[in-house]
Every structure is written in structure tokens, then in C-alpha cells.
Amino acid sequence: MKDFINELTDDSIDLLKRLIATPSLSKEENRTADLIQEFFSERNIPFSRLENNIWSRNQGFNKELPTILLNSHHDTVKPNASWTKDPFEPLVEGDMLSGLGSNDAGGALVSLLATYLYFYYRTDLPVNIIFAATAEEEISGKNGIELLLKKLPEISYGIIGEPTQMHLAVAEKGLLVLDCVSSGVSGHAAREEGENAIYNAVKDIQWFSTFRFPKVSETLGQVKMTVTGINAGTQHNVVPDICEFMVDVRATDAYSLNETLDVIRENVSCEVKPRSVRLQPSGISSEHPLVRSAVELGRTLYGSPTLSDQALMPFETVKIGPGDSARSHTADEHIFISEIQYGVKIYINLLKETFRKY
């Protein structure tokens, strides 16, 4: 069995190298989708494709059983100007594999794929397993997991592959981006006339910077609000009648996004427009078999402040994968081959322990 796992892991690492060598910026993932499609075809494993999303279900799929989702993404951000290596060259130096998308989230993607193949032929599983390699995660796009979920059967819970050092994120903050408009009355700056919209905005900005929501999440802590942009005024001698500012709100599972919005609107005088209410906070019960199994395997549980495709999934999810979130979106991004090997081992053992609890 060790030889089988090692073979699956080696194959997955080879795939990762090919993925790194193939640009896959968000909305431009067709070529990496082709590679994943070829990977399945070469092994005679049935799969489906929707846009640039590739998914497959285990051979013993049974409609009477609950279904779990193994998911990660194959799109990347753009390489920043600080790279000293070719971001599209899969460079191996000892144990380290460098390249764009190696850590976020190529290592998790191929580790989950190896895990899926390990269980693929089993007909005695207490659950169905669907593996999905999806697009547009880095931009929270609508043609990634959100599109694919409309085609999948009902999902009981999901394992989302992101770099967490193989510890378990049992909750994740959601996101609201707010466009706020404070109004006033224009006038000449030299006279005592008009109502300055900037001054009105300052009062609300001060509230955003100091307010603390009454309910605090056990895993995610406080709701975090940050004013991240402001625009007002046309020229030096005109009192501005409009001041626009932008707020980043990291929501917790203590409130729904609509409840978060209600609290904000009750406390500020400006007009508040959310860009969307799609990216919900997420979490899973501490008594879930998957969580209990993770604890038994020595995994640390934590709440994640960063956003992933969990925000688009209306079922319980966890986030876990090889690599380190601190390396994501950085120059000379890398992952260690030993992290992928360890990741496959933990994923397989995590599912085995969870299945024993059914």
C-alpha cells in the first residue's frame, strides 16, 4: 500500500510541475484545465468539464450515500515584480519546488487529487467522493466553484485545499466590500456656507475604526472593518457635497452578512452599498466526525481570516492543505516536496478515521 501511495504522490508532483509551467491566471485557466483533463484521461478515469472546472466522482458512487467534496483551485494571481526566478519554471532545489501557484494552491490541489485516486476504486466507502479542480478562486469569480455547484449532487461537507501546514481551519471569515457615500451641501470655502461632506464622512469613518460588534465568534474573533479608500472634492475653494469611501469588512459566523449590514446601517449616516453578499463566513461543528478525526491526528484547529472558495459553499467545510499561507502571493513562491508527501498521508488518514466514525 505504501508503494501505491508513493506512486500516486509522485504522479501528483509531476502534474504540479506541469501546472506551474502553464500560465493559469484567473479567467485564463483553460490550459491547466486541459492538463488535469489529460491526467484523468491517461488513467481511464471518467470526468466532467464545465468551463474550466474539472470534476470526477468515485467509481462506487451511490445516490443513497452522503457525498463529500474534495476541492481546490488551479488558477493563480499574477506574478509580482519582485520575482527573481522565472515564475513559470518548476524549479527543484533539493526539497524545494518553486513556481507560481506551487504553494497557492497547487500543492493542495495535487495532494487532494492523489487522495481521491487512493479511494477512487473502493466500493465499500460510507460516502461518495467528488474531486473538483476549479477556476477563478483568486478573484471569487462566478465561473468557478459557484457555477460548478449548480451541477453537482447535494454535498454533505467539503474539504478545501489551501496552504495551512496541514492544520484545520474550522471557520473562515466572509467578506463585504462597502461603497459608502456621505452627502453635504456645496459652497465657497472662503465663506461660512455649505455643509462639508468630508466632515460628515469623518464621523462615520471614526465609527468604522472604533466600533466593536457585540457578538464575538469563538473561532474567528471580532468582525474586522477597515476603511481602505476615500475620494472627495473638485478644487481647493469649493466645499465638497459628496465624499465617497470604501470599507473592507471581514465578517464572522456570529452574524450573517445581512445582519452585519443591518448593524452598520443603524450606526452610520452615510449611504452604504455592498458590492455583493455572496462571500459568506463559513464553519463546521466541533462535533463533526471530520473535526474529531483531525484532533485525534494531532491537527491544530483555528479560524482563518483569509478568504477562499469556502465562502461560496452553502454546506459545512474545512480548509486544510500542505504549504504555508504566508508564502501565498509572494515573490519566488515555493512549496516543499516533503510537504506534499506529508499532505497526502494526512489527507488519507483523515478520511480513513472519519469513515470509521460512520
Backbone torsions as a table, in degrees:
resi	resn	phi	psi	omega
1	MET	NA	-35.8	177.6
2	LYS	-60.6	-40.0	179.8
3	ASP	-62.5	-38.9	179.1
4	PHE	-64.0	-45.7	179.2
5	ILE	-63.2	-42.8	179.4
6	ASN	-62.7	-39.1	178.6
7	GLU	-65.2	-44.1	177.9
8	LEU	-61.4	-41.8	-178.6
9	THR	-66.4	-44.2	179.0
10	ASP	-61.2	-42.6	178.6
11	ASP	-62.3	-40.1	-178.2
12	SER	-68.2	-37.0	177.9
13	ILE	-66.7	-39.6	175.9
14	ASP	-61.1	-40.6	177.1
15	LEU	-63.0	-42.4	179.8
16	LEU	-58.6	-41.7	178.7
17	LYS	-60.5	-40.9	179.3
18	ARG	-68.6	-36.0	177.3
19	LEU	-64.8	-42.6	178.6
20	ILE	-60.2	-39.9	-176.9
21	ALA	-73.6	-4.5	-175.5
22	THR	-118.6	107.5	-179.2
23	PRO	-52.7	135.3	-177.9
24	SER	-145.8	53.7	175.8
25	LEU	-62.4	153.3	-179.2
26	SER	-53.6	133.1	-175.6
27	LYS	78.4	0.7	178.8
28	GLU	-129.4	40.4	-171.5
29	GLU	-96.6	13.1	-173.1
30	ASN	-62.3	-35.2	-176.5
31	ARG	-74.2	-36.8	175.8
32	THR	-73.1	-31.4	172.9
33	ALA	-61.6	-38.7	176.7
34	ASP	-60.7	-41.6	-179.3
35	LEU	-63.6	-42.7	-179.9
36	ILE	-68.0	-37.8	176.0
37	GLN	-60.8	-44.9	178.8
38	GLU	-62.7	-37.8	179.3
39	PHE	-57.6	-45.0	178.4
40	PHE	-69.3	-42.8	-178.0
41	SER	-60.7	-42.1	-179.0
42	GLU	-61.8	-23.8	-178.4
43	ARG	-105.0	8.8	178.7
44	ASN	55.8	37.9	177.9
45	ILE	-104.5	121.2	-179.0
46	PRO	-60.7	145.2	179.2
47	PHE	-149.9	168.1	174.3
48	SER	-129.2	156.2	178.4
49	ARG	-132.0	133.5	174.9
50	LEU	-131.8	112.6	-170.3
51	GLU	54.4	-120.5	179.4
52	ASN	-107.7	25.5	176.5
53	ASN	-104.6	128.6	179.5
54	ILE	-115.1	130.6	178.7
55	TRP	-141.3	154.8	-178.5
56	SER	-146.2	151.3	177.4
57	ARG	-123.1	150.6	-172.7
58	ASN	-62.4	155.7	-173.6
59	GLN	-61.1	-35.2	-178.4
60	GLY	-90.3	27.2	-176.8
61	PHE	-54.6	128.4	-175.9
62	ASN	-131.5	118.1	-175.8
63	LYS	-60.7	-18.5	-179.1
64	GLU	-81.9	-10.6	-176.2
65	LEU	-99.3	155.0	172.3
66	PRO	-66.4	156.7	-176.9
67	THR	-120.7	132.3	175.3
68	ILE	-110.7	153.5	-177.6
69	LEU	-114.6	127.8	169.3
70	LEU	-105.5	115.7	-171.1
71	ASN	-138.1	138.4	165.5
72	SER	-151.1	176.8	-173.0
73	HIS	-115.3	154.3	179.4
74	HIS	-116.4	9.5	172.5
75	ASP	-89.7	161.9	179.8
76	THR	-132.7	165.4	168.2
77	VAL	-77.9	172.0	174.8
78	LYS	-75.1	143.1	176.7
79	PRO	-66.6	136.4	179.6
80	ASN	-82.6	172.0	-172.0
81	ALA	-72.9	-9.7	-175.2
82	SER	-88.5	0.4	179.0
83	TRP	-60.8	134.8	174.0
84	THR	-103.7	-10.6	178.0
85	LYS	-114.2	166.7	174.1
86	ASP	-72.0	115.3	-176.3
87	PRO	-63.4	-19.4	-178.3
88	PHE	-105.2	16.6	173.3
89	GLU	-108.7	115.3	177.9
90	PRO	-72.5	93.4	-173.0
91	LEU	-96.1	120.9	178.1
92	VAL	-103.2	121.6	176.4
93	GLU	-127.5	98.5	-173.9
94	GLY	66.1	-120.3	-179.6
95	ASP	-89.7	-6.9	-171.4
96	MET	-97.2	131.4	175.0
97	LEU	-113.2	116.3	-178.4
98	SER	-102.6	154.3	175.4
99	GLY	147.8	153.4	-178.3
100	LEU	-62.7	126.7	180.0
101	GLY	87.2	-0.2	-179.8
102	SER	-63.6	-43.1	-178.4
103	ASN	-91.4	-38.9	-176.0
104	ASP	-125.1	96.1	-2.3
105	ALA	-129.3	37.2	-175.4
106	GLY	-59.7	-41.1	179.5
107	GLY	-60.9	-43.6	178.5
108	ALA	-68.0	-40.6	-179.1
109	LEU	-58.7	-51.3	-175.7
110	VAL	-74.3	-26.4	175.8
111	SER	-68.8	-41.4	175.8
112	LEU	-66.1	-35.7	178.0
113	LEU	-64.1	-44.9	177.1
114	ALA	-61.0	-39.5	178.7
115	THR	-64.4	-43.8	177.8
116	TYR	-58.6	-45.0	-179.1
117	LEU	-66.0	-30.9	177.5
118	TYR	-61.0	-40.2	-177.4
119	PHE	-95.1	-6.6	-168.2
120	TYR	-54.5	-45.5	-172.9
121	TYR	-85.8	-5.6	-177.9
122	ARG	-68.8	134.9	177.7
123	THR	-111.3	4.2	-177.4
124	ASP	-109.2	15.1	-177.1
125	LEU	-72.9	147.1	177.3
126	PRO	-81.9	-0.9	-179.4
127	VAL	-140.1	164.4	165.4
128	ASN	-90.4	152.6	176.9
129	ILE	-125.3	128.6	171.9
130	ILE	-115.4	129.1	172.4
131	PHE	-102.9	135.1	179.4
132	ALA	-138.1	123.5	172.1
133	ALA	-102.8	115.1	-167.4
134	THR	-118.9	167.2	-173.1
135	ALA	-108.9	168.8	168.8
136	GLU	60.4	22.8	179.3
137	GLU	-66.6	-38.6	-174.4
138	GLU	-67.3	-16.8	178.8
139	ILE	-117.5	9.9	-176.3
140	SER	49.9	43.4	-175.6
141	GLY	-73.4	165.2	-176.3
142	LYS	-90.5	-4.0	180.0
143	ASN	-108.0	23.6	176.0
144	GLY	-108.7	-126.0	-176.5
145	ILE	-62.3	-32.9	-179.7
146	GLU	-61.2	-41.4	177.1
147	LEU	-68.4	-44.8	-175.2
148	LEU	-65.9	-37.3	-177.9
149	LEU	-58.2	-26.1	178.6
150	LYS	-67.6	-21.4	-177.6
151	LYS	-100.3	-14.9	-175.8
152	LEU	-86.4	156.8	173.0
153	PRO	-68.0	173.2	179.7
154	GLU	-58.9	131.5	-178.9
155	ILE	-103.3	132.4	179.2
156	SER	-81.9	-45.5	176.0
157	TYR	-160.9	162.9	-175.2
158	GLY	-131.4	149.5	171.2
159	ILE	-111.9	117.4	-174.8
160	ILE	-105.4	122.9	-176.6
161	GLY	-85.3	110.4	174.2
162	GLU	-142.7	157.5	-177.5
163	PRO	-70.4	108.9	-179.1
164	THR	-131.3	13.8	-174.4
165	GLN	59.1	29.2	179.4
166	MET	62.0	23.8	167.6
167	HIS	-95.4	170.2	-166.7
168	LEU	-111.3	112.9	171.7
169	ALA	-82.3	110.3	-176.3
170	VAL	-93.7	-2.1	176.3
171	ALA	-156.0	154.9	-178.4
172	GLU	-144.7	137.7	178.9
173	LYS	-70.3	145.6	173.3
174	GLY	-90.7	179.3	-175.6
175	LEU	-135.1	131.4	166.8
176	LEU	-120.9	128.9	169.5
177	VAL	-108.7	120.6	-174.6
178	LEU	-109.0	133.3	169.3
179	ASP	-102.9	115.8	-174.7
180	CYS	-111.3	141.5	-179.5
181	VAL	-130.0	118.2	172.9
182	SER	-100.3	136.4	-176.3
183	SER	-109.3	156.5	176.0
184	GLY	-151.5	-156.5	178.6
185	VAL	-131.0	127.4	-178.0
186	SER	-70.7	156.9	179.3
187	GLY	-171.0	177.8	178.9
188	HIS	-84.0	131.5	-176.2
189	ALA	-66.6	-18.6	-177.9
190	ALA	-81.8	-14.7	-177.4
191	ARG	-117.2	164.0	177.3
192	GLU	-82.9	73.4	-179.7
193	GLU	-143.7	163.1	-179.4
194	GLY	81.7	173.6	175.8
195	GLU	-130.2	115.5	-170.9
196	ASN	-75.2	114.0	-179.0
197	ALA	-64.9	-28.8	178.0
198	ILE	-64.0	-44.1	179.4
199	TYR	-62.2	-38.0	176.9
200	ASN	-65.3	-39.7	179.2
201	ALA	-65.3	-37.7	-178.2
202	VAL	-57.9	-38.8	179.4
203	LYS	-60.9	-43.9	-179.9
204	ASP	-71.8	-38.0	178.1
205	ILE	-61.7	-39.4	176.8
206	GLN	-61.8	-39.4	177.9
207	TRP	-63.3	-45.5	179.4
208	PHE	-58.5	-34.0	-175.5
209	SER	-80.9	-18.7	-174.0
210	THR	-117.6	-20.0	-174.2
211	PHE	-69.0	141.3	174.1
212	ARG	-122.4	124.5	179.0
213	PHE	-65.0	140.3	-176.3
214	PRO	-61.4	-40.6	-177.7
215	LYS	-89.9	132.6	-178.6
216	VAL	-117.1	129.0	-180.0
217	SER	-69.6	139.0	178.1
218	GLU	-63.6	-32.7	-175.8
219	THR	-104.7	-26.8	-173.7
220	LEU	-111.0	-6.8	178.1
221	GLY	72.8	-140.8	-175.3
222	GLN	-81.0	151.1	163.7
223	VAL	-63.0	134.0	-177.3
224	LYS	-111.7	123.4	179.0
225	MET	-120.7	131.1	-177.9
226	THR	-137.2	123.6	173.2
227	VAL	-76.0	123.8	-171.0
228	THR	-121.1	3.8	177.4
229	GLY	-171.7	151.1	-179.5
230	ILE	-150.3	146.1	-179.6
231	ASN	-150.0	128.3	178.6
232	ALA	-164.1	159.0	172.8
233	GLY	87.5	148.4	178.4
234	THR	-117.4	-35.9	176.3
235	GLN	-159.9	167.9	-167.1
236	HIS	-65.5	-25.6	-172.4
237	ASN	-105.9	15.7	179.7
238	VAL	-117.5	124.1	173.9
239	VAL	-66.9	121.6	-175.9
240	PRO	-72.0	138.6	178.8
241	ASP	-101.1	-3.0	178.0
242	ILE	-138.6	134.9	172.1
243	CYS	-134.5	120.7	-178.9
244	GLU	-108.0	137.0	174.5
245	PHE	-143.6	160.5	-172.5
246	MET	-118.4	140.8	-178.0
247	VAL	-129.7	131.4	173.4
248	ASP	-98.0	120.7	-178.7
249	VAL	-117.7	118.5	176.2
250	ARG	-99.1	104.6	-172.3
251	ALA	-87.0	155.4	179.0
252	THR	-115.2	172.8	179.8
253	ASP	-75.4	3.7	174.5
254	ALA	-75.8	-20.5	180.0
255	TYR	-139.5	146.9	166.8
256	SER	-73.7	166.8	178.3
257	LEU	-63.6	-37.6	178.3
258	ASN	-66.8	-37.6	176.2
259	GLU	-66.1	-39.1	176.8
260	THR	-60.5	-44.4	177.8
261	LEU	-60.9	-41.2	-179.6
262	ASP	-59.9	-44.8	179.6
263	VAL	-61.4	-43.9	-179.4
264	ILE	-62.7	-47.7	-176.7
265	ARG	-66.3	-27.6	177.4
266	GLU	-71.1	-17.1	-171.0
267	ASN	-115.2	-8.0	-179.5
268	VAL	-121.3	158.7	-179.4
269	SER	-97.8	-15.0	-178.9
270	CYS	-75.5	163.5	173.1
271	GLU	-77.4	134.2	-176.1
272	VAL	-121.6	119.2	179.5
273	LYS	-122.1	114.7	174.9
274	PRO	-76.3	141.3	177.1
275	ARG	-71.2	-30.9	173.3
276	SER	-166.5	164.3	171.5
277	VAL	-123.2	35.5	-178.4
278	ARG	-82.1	-35.0	-165.7
279	LEU	-92.6	80.0	-171.7
280	GLN	-79.4	151.4	168.9
281	PRO	-64.8	153.9	-176.0
282	SER	-137.4	165.3	179.9
283	GLY	-175.4	-178.9	-178.7
284	ILE	-149.2	149.4	-179.5
285	SER	-65.1	141.6	177.1
286	SER	-66.6	-16.7	179.4
287	GLU	-93.8	1.4	-179.9
288	HIS	-63.1	140.6	-179.8
289	PRO	-53.9	-35.2	179.6
290	LEU	-66.2	-41.8	180.0
291	VAL	-68.6	-43.4	178.6
292	ARG	-62.6	-37.1	178.1
293	SER	-66.7	-39.5	178.8
294	ALA	-62.3	-41.5	178.2
295	VAL	-62.5	-43.4	179.1
296	GLU	-62.2	-28.2	178.5
297	LEU	-89.3	8.1	175.6
298	GLY	82.0	17.6	179.4
299	ARG	-80.3	139.9	174.8
300	THR	-81.0	138.0	177.4
301	LEU	-99.7	139.2	179.4
302	TYR	-155.7	167.2	174.3
303	GLY	-102.8	135.3	-174.3
304	SER	-98.6	130.7	176.7
305	PRO	-83.6	-12.4	-175.7
306	THR	-94.5	155.5	-172.4
307	LEU	-94.8	143.5	172.9
308	SER	-142.3	-172.8	178.2
309	ASP	-68.6	-7.1	171.9
310	GLN	-53.1	-33.6	-176.0
311	ALA	-62.1	-17.9	-177.3
312	LEU	-104.5	8.2	-174.8
313	MET	-109.4	119.0	-176.7
314	PRO	-87.0	41.2	177.6
315	PHE	-149.3	168.6	-177.0
316	GLU	-66.4	139.1	-178.4
317	THR	-142.6	157.1	167.5
318	VAL	-127.6	159.5	177.2
319	LYS	-120.6	124.2	-177.8
320	ILE	-158.1	139.9	178.0
321	GLY	-178.3	163.4	177.0
322	PRO	-71.4	158.4	-177.8
323	GLY	98.5	-180.0	-174.3
324	ASP	-130.2	125.7	-179.0
325	SER	-57.0	-28.1	-179.0
326	ALA	-65.8	-18.9	179.2
327	ARG	-88.8	-11.8	-176.1
328	SER	-65.6	139.2	175.7
329	HIS	64.0	20.8	179.7
330	THR	-105.0	161.5	174.6
331	ALA	-65.6	145.8	179.4
332	ASP	55.0	42.0	177.4
333	GLU	-52.2	142.4	-178.2
334	HIS	-153.7	165.0	171.2
335	ILE	-140.0	157.1	177.6
336	PHE	-96.4	135.6	-179.7
337	ILE	-57.6	-37.1	178.4
338	SER	-64.1	-28.1	176.9
339	GLU	-67.8	-39.2	178.3
340	ILE	-67.0	-44.1	178.5
341	GLN	-59.7	-44.1	178.4
342	TYR	-67.0	-37.7	-180.0
343	GLY	-62.0	-44.3	178.2
344	VAL	-61.2	-43.8	179.8
345	LYS	-59.9	-46.2	-178.4
346	ILE	-67.9	-44.2	178.1
347	TYR	-55.5	-48.3	-177.8
348	ILE	-63.3	-46.1	-179.4
349	ASN	-66.9	-34.9	178.7
350	LEU	-63.2	-44.2	179.1
351	LEU	-70.1	-39.8	177.7
352	LYS	-58.4	-47.6	-179.8
353	GLU	-64.8	-37.4	179.2
354	THR	-66.7	-42.7	-179.1
355	PHE	-63.7	-30.7	179.2
356	ARG	-66.9	-19.6	-176.9
357	LYS	-88.0	-3.5	179.6
358	TYR	-81.5	NA	NA
